[in-house]
Amino acid sequence: MHILMMVVAGFAALGIFVLAAVLLGRGIADGARVFIWPWLAVSVINMLAGVYWAKYTYSVELPVLVVVFGVPAGAAWHVARRFRKAAA
């Protein structure tokens, strides 16, 4: 359940980054590209919380990191590619 909540939070954060970029006069692709690095930081912190506080091993948490980071980052990559081509 926690993985699903984190993925949904990632999509919500992606939407916030895209909205902020548009409100600041930038393109949708810019907001999606900027989202990836902060989301990587949040995903790694989530993994470390699972290792140090919930006492899971790295071998358990690494696949979780891949899903929690990869799904929203993949969506951001797709949005950035799609809207970059539309603007060019």
MODELLER restraints for C-alpha pairs under 7 A, 6 or more apart:
rsr = mdl.restraints
at = mdl.atoms
rsr.add(forms.Gaussian(group=physical.xy_distance, feature=features.Distance(at['CA:3:A'], at['CA:64:A']), mean=6.98, stdev=0.5))
rsr.add(forms.Gaussian(group=physical.xy_distance, feature=features.Distance(at['CA:3:A'], at['CA:68:A']), mean=6.35, stdev=0.5))
rsr.add(forms.Gaussian(group=physical.xy_distance, feature=features.Distance(at['CA:6:A'], at['CA:68:A']), mean=6.15, stdev=0.5))
rsr.add(forms.Gaussian(group=physical.xy_distance, feature=features.Distance(at['CA:7:A'], at['CA:68:A']), mean=5.40, stdev=0.5))
rsr.add(forms.Gaussian(group=physical.xy_distance, feature=features.Distance(at['CA:7:A'], at['CA:71:A']), mean=6.92, stdev=0.5))
rsr.add(forms.Gaussian(group=physical.xy_distance, feature=features.Distance(at['CA:7:A'], at['CA:72:A']), mean=6.46, stdev=0.5))
rsr.add(forms.Gaussian(group=physical.xy_distance, feature=features.Distance(at['CA:10:A'], at['CA:72:A']), mean=5.45, stdev=0.5))
rsr.add(forms.Gaussian(group=physical.xy_distance, feature=features.Distance(at['CA:11:A'], at['CA:72:A']), mean=5.71, stdev=0.5))
rsr.add(forms.Gaussian(group=physical.xy_distance, feature=features.Distance(at['CA:14:A'], at['CA:32:A']), mean=6.49, stdev=0.5))
rsr.add(forms.Gaussian(group=physical.xy_distance, feature=features.Distance(at['CA:14:A'], at['CA:35:A']), mean=6.16, stdev=0.5))
rsr.add(forms.Gaussian(group=physical.xy_distance, feature=features.Distance(at['CA:14:A'], at['CA:76:A']), mean=6.89, stdev=0.5))
rsr.add(forms.Gaussian(group=physical.xy_distance, feature=features.Distance(at['CA:17:A'], at['CA:31:A']), mean=5.04, stdev=0.5))
rsr.add(forms.Gaussian(group=physical.xy_distance, feature=features.Distance(at['CA:17:A'], at['CA:32:A']), mean=6.61, stdev=0.5))
rsr.add(forms.Gaussian(group=physical.xy_distance, feature=features.Distance(at['CA:17:A'], at['CA:35:A']), mean=6.10, stdev=0.5))
rsr.add(forms.Gaussian(group=physical.xy_distance, feature=features.Distance(at['CA:18:A'], at['CA:28:A']), mean=5.38, stdev=0.5))
rsr.add(forms.Gaussian(group=physical.xy_distance, feature=features.Distance(at['CA:18:A'], at['CA:31:A']), mean=4.31, stdev=0.5))
rsr.add(forms.Gaussian(group=physical.xy_distance, feature=features.Distance(at['CA:18:A'], at['CA:32:A']), mean=5.86, stdev=0.5))
rsr.add(forms.Gaussian(group=physical.xy_distance, feature=features.Distance(at['CA:21:A'], at['CA:27:A']), mean=6.21, stdev=0.5))
rsr.add(forms.Gaussian(group=physical.xy_distance, feature=features.Distance(at['CA:21:A'], at['CA:28:A']), mean=6.39, stdev=0.5))
rsr.add(forms.Gaussian(group=physical.xy_distance, feature=features.Distance(at['CA:21:A'], at['CA:30:A']), mean=6.63, stdev=0.5))
rsr.add(forms.Gaussian(group=physical.xy_distance, feature=features.Distance(at['CA:21:A'], at['CA:31:A']), mean=4.91, stdev=0.5))
rsr.add(forms.Gaussian(group=physical.xy_distance, feature=features.Distance(at['CA:22:A'], at['CA:28:A']), mean=6.18, stdev=0.5))
rsr.add(forms.Gaussian(group=physical.xy_distance, feature=features.Distance(at['CA:28:A'], at['CA:83:A']), mean=6.49, stdev=0.5))
rsr.add(forms.Gaussian(group=physical.xy_distance, feature=features.Distance(at['CA:29:A'], at['CA:79:A']), mean=6.38, stdev=0.5))
rsr.add(forms.Gaussian(group=physical.xy_distance, feature=features.Distance(at['CA:29:A'], at['CA:80:A']), mean=3.99, stdev=0.5))
rsr.add(forms.Gaussian(group=physical.xy_distance, feature=features.Distance(at['CA:29:A'], at['CA:83:A']), mean=5.50, stdev=0.5))
rsr.add(forms.Gaussian(group=physical.xy_distance, feature=features.Distance(at['CA:29:A'], at['CA:84:A']), mean=5.70, stdev=0.5))
rsr.add(forms.Gaussian(group=physical.xy_distance, feature=features.Distance(at['CA:32:A'], at['CA:76:A']), mean=4.96, stdev=0.5))
rsr.add(forms.Gaussian(group=physical.xy_distance, feature=features.Distance(at['CA:32:A'], at['CA:77:A']), mean=6.93, stdev=0.5))
rsr.add(forms.Gaussian(group=physical.xy_distance, feature=features.Distance(at['CA:32:A'], at['CA:79:A']), mean=6.52, stdev=0.5))
rsr.add(forms.Gaussian(group=physical.xy_distance, feature=features.Distance(at['CA:32:A'], at['CA:80:A']), mean=5.52, stdev=0.5))
rsr.add(forms.Gaussian(group=physical.xy_distance, feature=features.Distance(at['CA:33:A'], at['CA:76:A']), mean=6.77, stdev=0.5))
rsr.add(forms.Gaussian(group=physical.xy_distance, feature=features.Distance(at['CA:33:A'], at['CA:77:A']), mean=6.98, stdev=0.5))
rsr.add(forms.Gaussian(group=physical.xy_distance, feature=features.Distance(at['CA:33:A'], at['CA:80:A']), mean=6.20, stdev=0.5))
rsr.add(forms.Gaussian(group=physical.xy_distance, feature=features.Distance(at['CA:36:A'], at['CA:73:A']), mean=5.78, stdev=0.5))
rsr.add(forms.Gaussian(group=physical.xy_distance, feature=features.Distance(at['CA:39:A'], at['CA:69:A']), mean=6.81, stdev=0.5))
rsr.add(forms.Gaussian(group=physical.xy_distance, feature=features.Distance(at['CA:40:A'], at['CA:69:A']), mean=6.14, stdev=0.5))
rsr.add(forms.Gaussian(group=physical.xy_distance, feature=features.Distance(at['CA:43:A'], at['CA:65:A']), mean=6.18, stdev=0.5))
rsr.add(forms.Gaussian(group=physical.xy_distance, feature=features.Distance(at['CA:43:A'], at['CA:68:A']), mean=6.37, stdev=0.5))
rsr.add(forms.Gaussian(group=physical.xy_distance, feature=features.Distance(at['CA:43:A'], at['CA:69:A']), mean=5.68, stdev=0.5))
rsr.add(forms.Gaussian(group=physical.xy_distance, feature=features.Distance(at['CA:44:A'], at['CA:65:A']), mean=6.90, stdev=0.5))
rsr.add(forms.Gaussian(group=physical.xy_distance, feature=features.Distance(at['CA:47:A'], at['CA:61:A']), mean=5.85, stdev=0.5))
rsr.add(forms.Gaussian(group=physical.xy_distance, feature=features.Distance(at['CA:47:A'], at['CA:65:A']), mean=6.12, stdev=0.5))
rsr.add(forms.Gaussian(group=physical.xy_distance, feature=features.Distance(at['CA:50:A'], at['CA:56:A']), mean=5.73, stdev=0.5))
rsr.add(forms.Gaussian(group=physical.xy_distance, feature=features.Distance(at['CA:50:A'], at['CA:61:A']), mean=6.83, stdev=0.5))
rsr.add(forms.Gaussian(group=physical.xy_distance, feature=features.Distance(at['CA:51:A'], at['CA:57:A']), mean=5.69, stdev=0.5))
rsr.add(forms.Gaussian(group=physical.xy_distance, feature=features.Distance(at['CA:51:A'], at['CA:58:A']), mean=6.45, stdev=0.5))
